[in-house]
């Protein structure tokens, strides 16, 4: 199903976000470093539907280089997750949005590499001018919401190192794994009107570092 990029779609997603019973960080996780990512909604490459922005991280980055990720990064001292998400969106892609464009937030997700990620959903608007920061971003892809709403968009597997299920998002001929896949999966479930928790979904071993 193609979701037309218009004000009706914006209102519907905003209503879903407003009704989402977000599971915020628990007090038992003070050792995790705070981070935030953005699910930035804009028009698709074909200009017909709604999409979100996914980046390929630059190869020169010290951690998780060349991996697919949502725009985002570590929170600075004193920043909220929302503030950090908007700042990172500007620093990585040149998009300067305000809290007025924020539609809502999803569950905080703890990673094996020591972060607690806050996902922030924003309405970036149509025809946005994206200027990737080459020090952080190698490539930007617009993923149509119809791609994450397919029945076969997500799959689950297991690894010997954990009893938890590993979630994968199929994109093109490959897979994107958690934590990014877990956050996209929860957003796809929200679009379907389901409140699905993802904190227990596992990441592949290469993402544990």
Order of alpha helices (4+ residues) and beta strands (2+ residues): alpha-beta-beta-beta-beta-alpha-beta-beta-beta-beta-alpha-beta-beta-beta-alpha
